[in-house]
Amino acid sequence: MSVAYTKDEIVSASRAARSFGKVLADLKERRKRRVAIAKNNELEAVILPIEDYETMAEAMAVMEHVEIYRLVQERKRKGTGKRTSLDALLRKERLAV
């Protein structure tokens, strides 16, 4: 998935380091929605307001639960009769933390 950034959302790593306080203030005061950090003309990181990050983290957790539910329902429907531990299932589906 590719995300498009506006010109004013992209900041060089050196400029971000020199003016980190301003970058944070812009985010906190919602003058900027996000800041993409570029190093050697490659985007390396994105800085978000904490509320946005927490919302995204919660959404990811919900998505993981939905995927686990889907897998359980699929296996129930197949009715293979095989049992597996939750840890083994999470590892197999690469959902283990």
Steps between C-alpha positions, in 0.01 A plus 500: 500500500639836402414818686525842339654784699471869429815704455456675835467163680848383392795620708864406462652309790751777565229770504283287728793460739577873500138603554350204683309724740328671208416166338335386825319833543364482144360154573366585844326814378370313193674727251624177344325164494827307484867553419691267270875492563722467192865401501697493176175563308338187647212512746618332818236572768176676576428696817134515610315662786468250785120485468528395135759235583287358782196487269704313239639258762148425626378445143786256436412307816137474388612384155714228658203379706277498192760296311529250787121469509493444122762225528311329782173512305669369186649206687169429669329494161759262355442268793838325474478396862863594553572697812778749537603733775435871467875569518569260212221656292627852564856398405382326184296801391782736601281677753714416804636795690 
